[in-house]
């Protein structure tokens, strides 16, 4: 066994790892602290990771803005609908590809793998989406990215691992291929469905490029676009918001942090519980990759 | 597996004996129709949203006109390619794209390997798990938020970093208006965002290393560093090579989203890359043919990159993607 004594190596590597932890967590704690502090303290720039003059005014302001709620609603619609569609298309496709006895399997796989290395690009894809009248509709948000080739291959790998005998027993019971998929494969693969659903859901929740390309009406904008408009483009939200506080510049800062926190909170709270699924999915991809 | 399917085929042949005279085509169809039906949505998706755009690339040889549509628009040959090569922005754009990708490769590629090796050396499982859980987190934060955080922390008025520098008496620096700083900021933010997540592939590879190798090294009196050098690194080298090929192939494919969100006209000198330029001329200014031509040109160079990286790797290390 390796010796347990404290060595220079241990000290240096522990410090390094702790630095990684601090650098990762500190920004979030800082944003949270600033957004919860009184504006006097924000102006004085003396907040590090503990709120001073604790108050939730900024959150009341952010949550009182109807635009946030519209954006939240839109994001949830896109995420739920998009994830459902993606899951159905990806899982059925992956199952068919996992079946060694499917004719044309090699050609279909080739067809899919080619798209990992070459694509039409942003503009021709936009023209296709537009010619299908999907611009400025929910469909433009959920269909063009419905299948991720990476997830498809990941799922095919999951399905290939299911013993053939189970399918054969289903066949003896008189199921056809679709029945086998629905009655045997799906119930057996709950964990992989959960993993892939999470990958799609996070992708959809964080998606910025599709709304940028395919949405025009502000009422359809998801959180990410609203966030960009509020925080980056600096078009400080609705009229009543800019009116408050002595120094707009600084108050705006804690307002922006509050907005960031509100829109990130779902991921920050769900994350510890779903993390292991992500890792499992990535591990399988890694080992087979 | 081949055996079972042969048995299956035999069974099927016996059951369907009266139909044996049907053509091969019909039998193939009967055997596969359910699977093909399952595959159909996926096939349609790839044909419509992945392949149709590839055929849409003919607009790069045409004067795409919104009202005439793709087919009725006039052919112009290589006009848009010539336009791009003769554009004074051509070389700066190529340079920006290439350098940003290169910086990301040079600094971003080794980072997760180092982290994975250090994590592997941690004996306390709880501490290891804690560091991993924390380091994965930024991977799930959207690019909009990461870009917002970067810009706000670096703000000259009240930004976290400038406050910190201020306590050392270093005057506020307007980081996001300094063309010389963009590449560094971008690459650091990329490392911050993805270092933890990218360790997963190496940690997976590390679990496959035979513990006996470490014991043997112990017997020979190897130090920690020597064990890392002679056992750990060779153990994960296939994973390193594969990731390296993929990353070299992606040098020119820098994520559009984050660069787009982080850039501003003051730093276009270094921050404007092909994909953001394509968006500006193609989508914002509506010059579809020109934008698509630039995109296709870069796509082909990218393809050459990944092909060459793979070729070299196959020659040198016998590891390759295909």
Interface residues (C-beta under 8 A of the other chain):
Chain A: X1 X2 X4 X7 X9 X10 X13 X14 X16 X17 X20 X21 X23 X24 X25 X27 X30 X31 X42 X45 X88 X89 X90 X92 X93 X94 X95 X96 X97 X99 X100 X101 X102 X103 X104 X108 X111 X112 X115 X117 X118 X119 X120 X121 X122 X123 X124 X125 X126 X127 X128 X129 X132 X143 X144 X145 X146 X147 X152 X164 X168 X176 X177 X178 X181 X202 X205 X206 X207 X208 X209 X213 X224 X227 X228 X231 X232 X249 X250 X253 X256 X257 X260 X263 X264 X267 X268 X271 X272 X275 X278 X279 X282 X283 X286 X287 X289
Chain B: X1 X4 X5 X8 X28 X31 X32 X34 X35 X36 X37 X38 X39 X41 X42 X43 X45 X46 X48 X49 X50 X51 X52 X53 X54 X55 X56 X57 X59 X70 X115 X118 X119 X121 X122 X123 X127 X130 X131 X133 X134 X135 X136 X137 X138 X140 X141 X142 X143 X144 X145 X147 X148 X149 X151 X152 X153 X155 X157 X158 X160 X163 X192 X195 X196 X197 X200 X201 X204 X205 X214 X218 X224 X225 X239 X242 X249 X256 X257 X261 X275 X278 X279 X282 X283 X288 X291 X292 X295 X296 X299 X303 X306
